[in-house]
Amino acid sequence: MLKKAMVCGAIVCLMAGYGYGSAKGADFAKGKTLFTSRCVLCHGAEGKGNGPAAMTLSPKPADFTSKTFWQTPDIDRTMTDFIKNGKGPMPAFPDLSAGDIQDVVQYIEHAFKPK
């Protein structure tokens, strides 16, 4: 019985991960890796805009956990543009491919957008 429950649990977890990873063609694991290596310094590990470098920046980095942030019209396109071209204290990341940027944007939405 326990073995069946464990197998069923593993299948559900795999399906949930597969379902997200295939959403809009995003690679969740790659998006998380890129976020961790490129964004955490300013946006923080929890996406609240309070990373170690945030206190020196003006304006402050976006808080991805804020409902107001997600109410911005066409937010996916806005984030894509900021990542690609930078804006204010936000640096550009011209070395990221369009797919890399999509992975980061989808990871941010999945990980931090209020439910």
N, C-alpha and C positions, 0 to 999 in steps of 0.2 A: 504494500500500500504506500509506504513512504517513498519507495523507489518510483512508483507511478507519479506521485505528487511532484517529486524532484524533476522528472522528465517533463511533465506538463509545464512546470514553472520555467524550465530552461527554454522550452518551445515558445512560450508566451514572451519571454524576454527577448529572444532572438527575433520574433516577429515584430515586436515593438521597435527594436533597433533597426530592423530592415525597413519597416514602414517609414520611420523618420528619415533614414539615410537616403531613401529613394525620393523623398518629397522634393520637388523642384530640382531633382538631380543633385542635391547637396550631399556632401560627404561629411557627416557629423564629426567623426574622429579627426579628420583633417582640419575642419573648422575650429575645433576645440584646441588642437595643437597650435594652429596659427594664432588664435586669440591669446593663448597662454604665452606664446613667445613674442607677440607684437603689441598686444593691447593692455595686458594686465598692469604694466608699469603705471599707466595713467587711469585706466578705467577700473582697476581692481579685479581681484579674482571673482568677486560676486557681482561685477558689472555695475556697481553703484557710483562709479565716477570718483572713487576715493583711493585710488592706487597711490603708491609711495611718491610719485612725481606730481600728483594732482594738486597738492597745496601750493605749488609754485606757478601754476598755470592760471591764466585769465583770458577768456572765460574758462570755467571749470569743465572737465570732461563730462560728456553725457552720462546720465544715470539711466542705464538700460532697464532698471527695475521700476521706473516711474511710469505710471499710466499716461501722464502728459506726453512723455517722449513718444510713445506709440500712437498718439493721436495726430502726430505730424502727418499731413497729407503725403502720400507716396514715400513713406519712410524707407522702404527697401531701396528705392532709387537714390534717395538722399544719402543713406549710409554708404551705398556703393560709390557714389561720387566723392564723399569725404575720404573714404579709404584710398581710392585711386588718386585723387588730386590734392588731398589735404584741405584744411581751412583753418585759419587762425593758428592756434598752437598745435592743432592736429596735423602731424606730418603726413605727406603723401607716401604711399607704398607702391611706386610704379613697377617694382619687381614682381608684384603679385599678379597672377593671371586673372582673367575674368572668372574662371572657375574657382580659383582660390578665394576671391572676394565673395562670391556667392556662398561658398562654404562657411566663411566667417559670418556673413550676414545671417544665414540660416541658423548657425550655432547660437549667435547672440539672441535671436528671436526665440529659439527653442529653450535656451537655458535661463533667460532673464525676463522675458515678457510676462507681466502679471497675467494670471489666469482669469 
